[in-house]
């Protein structure tokens, strides 16, 4: 089973930078990513999706799911439909995943202009080595399917640079 991790960043470029780090770790066999999508909200409030794989290679279902999920999170159902998902398929896919309305509203409220969010599905990982490389990258863990202990450890690692910069 894959784990979902959603991390918000206060600038437009950090989520893509961290995803690049994760892809490098995947080439080193430290992590097995099922998918990683970056959503960027520019200074004008326009949301753009940057998918890890081309839709033709990953299949329309995966692309449609991510487009629909992120489109619904940001209250823009047309965004999801533009990626190729019909309204019926969107609601069916989200029901299967179990994403609740409170999560979507919370994320939409925290996603500000000029920021980015990283959505990652991880099949498996070598946690100590992955966390070591993610140390100090910042960001706020919004949602995970990890245990509370694992989620706290991830947030602590991300916060390391913030605490050092504040001190």
CORNORWO-V449316 format. One record per residue. N is the residue number from 0. PHI is phi in whole degrees, -180 to 180 (NA if undefined). Layout:
# CORNORWO-V449316
n phi
N PHI
N PHI
This chain:
# CORNORWO-V449316
n phi
0 NA
1 -84
2 -106
3 -94
4 -134
5 -123
6 -127
7 -99
8 -125
9 -84
10 -126
11 -73
12 -108
13 -66
14 -61
15 -67
16 -62
17 -69
18 -62
19 -62
20 -62
21 -64
22 -65
23 -64
24 -64
25 -66
26 -64
27 -92
28 62
29 -93
30 -148
31 -118
32 -88
33 -83
34 -164
35 -150
36 -121
37 -108
38 -110
39 -118
40 -111
41 -74
42 -65
43 -91
44 90
45 -84
46 -97
47 -124
48 -100
49 -125
50 -88
51 -72
52 -119
53 -66
54 -60
55 -64
56 -77
57 -84
58 98
59 -66
60 -62
61 -63
62 -63
63 -64
64 -62
65 -64
66 -61
67 -66
68 -59
69 -70
70 -61
71 -71
72 -59
73 -98
74 57
75 -131
76 -60
77 -65
78 -61
79 -64
80 -68
81 -65
82 -81
83 115
84 -107
85 -80
86 -60
87 -65
88 -65
89 -62
90 -66
91 -65
92 -64
93 -70
94 -64
95 -62
96 -77
97 83
98 -80
99 -94
100 -62
101 -61
102 -61
103 -62
104 -66
105 -61
106 -66
107 -60
108 -69
109 -87
110 -88
111 -100
112 -56
113 78
114 -127
115 -146
116 -133
117 -109
118 -106
119 -129
120 -108
121 -109
122 -74
123 -159
124 -157
125 -101
126 -53
127 -62
128 -74
129 -66
130 -62
131 -59
132 -76
133 -86
134 -54
135 79
136 -79
137 78
138 95
139 -122
140 -69
141 -95
142 -157
143 -147
144 -106
145 -77
146 -68
147 -58
148 -63
149 -65
150 -65
151 -62
152 -65
153 -61
154 -62
155 -61
156 -66
157 -63
158 -75
159 -51
160 -68
161 -63
162 -68
163 -67
164 -71
165 -76
166 -86
